[in-house]
Amino acid sequence: MNISTRLARIRSISPPLMLMSLLLYGLATIFTGGPSGGLATQGLPGTGNRMFSEPKFLPVDEAFRYYTSLPEPGVVVVHWDIAQGYYLYREKFVFSAGPTVEDAEMLSAELPAGVAHHDEFFGAVEVYYGQVEARVSIEAAAQPLTLIIEYQGCSEQGLCYPPQQREIELE
């Protein structure tokens, strides 16, 4: 169909009907991607773009990776690497050890000062970003010990993980 035939057809359509047709064509173009890509390629849910999608959260062990070292007799250092956009609560660290989990006793730990943070659930708290180390004093024992570490952290996007507990066998 040539351009003059198209123009003649367009002129024969009533203005309200033409307006509705243009509106529907425009919406269809926006939502289906049409000639310019539309919203379907710019971030509507289910399109692969994250503009309007739910935030993605790391599994807890990826958000708060840890490892231990034994720098000297009677001392265990627990090192955390905290993913960007996540933090750990200073007040939520608890350390204990014993021959079994059931027989574990509380241990003292040295933690650095944290960053002041206002939490909607816990109020004024200190948190750690990036990295933190806890220096834990343990008594030398003739038998293997189980070190129990407890901690809790959140994502800055609003997800707080439940308190975590990990057991590490020390020999």
PEMOZI-V770682 format. One record per residue. N is the residue number from 1. RES is the residue in one small letter. SS is DSSP state (hx for helix, st for strand, lp for the rest). D_LAST is the distance of its C-alpha to the last C-alpha in whole Angstrom. Layout:
BEGIN
N:RES:SS:D_LAST
N:RES:SS:D_LAST
END
This chain:
BEGIN
1:m:lp:85
2:n:lp:86
3:i:hx:86
4:s:hx:89
5:t:hx:89
6:r:hx:85
7:l:hx:87
8:a:hx:90
9:r:hx:88
10:i:hx:86
11:r:hx:89
12:s:hx:90
13:i:lp:87
14:s:lp:87
15:p:hx:85
16:p:hx:83
17:l:hx:82
18:m:hx:81
19:l:hx:79
20:m:hx:77
21:s:hx:77
22:l:hx:76
23:l:hx:73
24:l:hx:72
25:y:hx:72
26:g:hx:70
27:l:hx:67
28:a:hx:67
29:t:hx:66
30:i:hx:64
31:f:hx:62
32:t:hx:62
33:g:lp:61
34:g:lp:65
35:p:lp:66
36:s:lp:64
37:g:lp:61
38:g:lp:61
39:l:hx:59
40:a:hx:57
41:t:hx:56
42:q:lp:55
43:g:lp:52
44:l:lp:54
45:p:lp:51
46:g:lp:50
47:t:lp:51
48:g:lp:48
49:n:lp:49
50:r:lp:47
51:m:lp:49
52:f:lp:50
53:s:lp:47
54:e:lp:44
55:p:lp:41
56:k:lp:38
57:f:lp:35
58:l:lp:31
59:p:lp:29
60:v:hx:26
61:d:hx:23
62:e:hx:26
63:a:hx:27
64:f:st:24
65:r:st:22
66:y:st:18
67:y:st:15
68:t:st:13
69:s:st:12
70:l:st:11
71:p:st:14
72:e:st:14
73:p:lp:12
74:g:lp:12
75:v:st:13
76:v:st:12
77:v:st:15
78:v:st:16
79:h:st:19
80:w:st:21
81:d:st:24
82:i:st:27
83:a:lp:30
84:q:lp:33
85:g:lp:35
86:y:st:32
87:y:st:30
88:l:st:28
89:y:st:29
90:r:hx:27
91:e:hx:28
92:k:hx:26
93:f:lp:23
94:v:st:21
95:f:st:17
96:s:st:15
97:a:st:12
98:g:st:12
99:p:lp:10
100:t:lp:13
101:v:lp:15
102:e:lp:18
103:d:lp:16
104:a:lp:15
105:e:st:17
106:m:st:19
107:l:lp:17
108:s:lp:20
109:a:st:20
110:e:st:22
111:l:st:24
112:p:lp:27
113:a:lp:30
114:g:lp:31
115:v:st:34
116:a:st:37
117:h:st:38
118:h:st:40
119:d:st:39
120:e:lp:41
121:f:lp:39
122:f:lp:37
123:g:st:39
124:a:st:39
125:v:st:35
126:e:st:33
127:v:st:31
128:y:st:29
129:y:lp:31
130:g:lp:29
131:q:st:26
132:v:st:24
133:e:st:21
134:a:st:19
135:r:st:18
136:v:st:16
137:s:st:15
138:i:lp:12
139:e:lp:12
140:a:lp:10
141:a:lp:9
142:a:lp:9
143:q:lp:7
144:p:lp:5
145:l:st:6
146:t:st:9
147:l:st:10
148:i:st:14
149:i:st:16
150:e:st:20
151:y:st:23
152:q:lp:26
153:g:st:29
154:c:st:32
155:s:st:34
156:e:lp:37
157:q:lp:39
158:g:lp:39
159:l:lp:36
160:c:st:33
161:y:lp:30
162:p:lp:29
163:p:lp:26
164:q:st:23
165:q:st:20
166:r:st:16
167:e:st:13
168:i:st:10
169:e:st:7
170:l:st:4
171:e:lp:0
END
